[in-house]
Amino acid sequence: VYPPSLVGTESTWRSNEHVGYRHMIRFYAMRVWKVLHDMGYDYVMRLDDDSMILSEIPYNIFDFMAEHRYDYGYRVLTKESGYTGEDWWDFHRPYLQ
């Protein structure tokens, strides 16, 4: 299941997520930075497969980051359901019985 470069690095953490998803999360959380640094990249822009850029960006994002000495940037547009914590369970319990 594990490629030779990952043998000996198997996690003891268990979850319901598929092993492929856990490898993807580990790659983006830890490994991507060294890989891209070794390839000569100074910046990384990561978008999920369902992300959309809905309008033109009229400037070079990476030049902007360098000019302003930014190390990290993000853009999020989201609306949470409001069902969190105990409210989440109160909402779902009737459907679980």
C-alpha positions as CSV (number, residue, x, y, z in Angstrom):
1,V,0.0,0.0,0.0
2,Y,2.8,2.4,0.8
3,P,5.4,3.5,-1.8
4,P,9.0,2.8,-0.8
5,S,9.6,6.5,0.1
6,L,6.8,6.2,2.7
7,V,7.7,2.9,4.3
8,G,8.3,3.4,8.0
9,T,6.3,6.6,8.1
10,E,2.9,4.9,8.5
11,S,0.6,6.7,11.0
12,T,-0.9,5.0,13.9
13,W,-3.8,7.4,13.8
14,R,-7.0,5.8,12.7
15,S,-10.0,7.4,11.1
16,N,-12.8,6.8,8.7
17,E,-11.1,8.6,5.8
18,H,-9.6,6.5,3.0
19,V,-5.8,6.1,3.1
20,G,-5.5,8.1,-0.1
21,Y,-7.2,11.1,1.5
22,R,-4.9,10.9,4.5
23,H,-1.9,10.8,2.2
24,M,-3.2,13.9,0.4
25,I,-3.7,15.7,3.7
26,R,-0.2,14.7,4.9
27,F,1.3,15.8,1.6
28,Y,-0.3,19.3,1.7
29,A,0.3,19.7,5.4
30,M,3.9,18.6,5.6
31,R,5.7,17.3,2.5
32,V,4.7,19.7,-0.3
33,W,6.9,22.5,1.1
34,K,10.2,20.7,0.8
35,V,9.3,19.1,-2.5
36,L,8.6,22.5,-4.1
37,H,11.5,24.2,-2.4
38,D,13.8,21.5,-3.8
39,M,12.3,22.1,-7.3
40,G,13.2,25.8,-7.0
41,Y,9.8,27.3,-6.3
42,D,9.5,30.4,-4.0
43,Y,5.7,30.4,-3.8
44,V,2.8,27.9,-3.8
45,M,-0.8,28.5,-4.8
46,R,-3.1,25.7,-3.8
47,L,-6.7,25.4,-4.9
48,D,-9.1,22.6,-4.2
49,D,-10.5,20.8,-7.2
50,D,-13.9,22.5,-6.6
51,S,-12.4,26.0,-6.3
52,M,-13.2,28.7,-8.8
53,I,-11.6,32.0,-9.7
54,L,-14.6,34.0,-10.7
55,S,-13.0,37.2,-11.9
56,E,-9.7,38.3,-13.4
57,I,-6.9,39.1,-11.0
58,P,-5.4,42.2,-12.5
59,Y,-1.9,41.8,-11.0
60,N,0.7,39.1,-10.4
61,I,-0.2,37.5,-7.0
62,F,3.3,36.4,-6.4
63,D,4.9,39.7,-7.1
64,F,2.3,41.3,-4.8
65,M,3.3,38.8,-2.0
66,A,7.0,39.5,-2.5
67,E,6.6,43.3,-2.6
68,H,4.6,43.3,0.7
69,R,6.8,40.6,2.3
70,Y,3.9,38.3,2.8
71,D,4.5,34.7,3.7
72,Y,1.0,33.5,3.5
73,G,-2.3,34.6,2.0
74,Y,-5.8,33.2,1.7
75,R,-9.2,34.0,0.3
76,V,-12.3,32.3,1.7
77,L,-16.0,32.9,0.9
78,T,-18.1,30.5,3.0
79,K,-21.3,30.4,5.0
80,E,-21.4,27.9,7.8
81,S,-24.6,26.1,8.6
82,G,-24.7,27.3,12.2
83,Y,-25.1,23.7,13.4
84,T,-22.0,23.2,15.5
85,G,-21.3,21.7,18.9
86,E,-24.4,20.7,20.8
87,D,-26.6,22.3,18.2
88,W,-25.3,19.9,15.6
89,W,-26.3,16.9,17.7
90,D,-29.7,18.4,18.5
91,F,-30.4,18.8,14.8
92,H,-29.2,15.3,13.8
93,R,-30.5,13.1,16.7
94,P,-34.0,12.8,15.3
95,Y,-32.6,11.4,12.1
96,L,-30.3,8.9,13.8
97,Q,-33.0,7.1,15.7
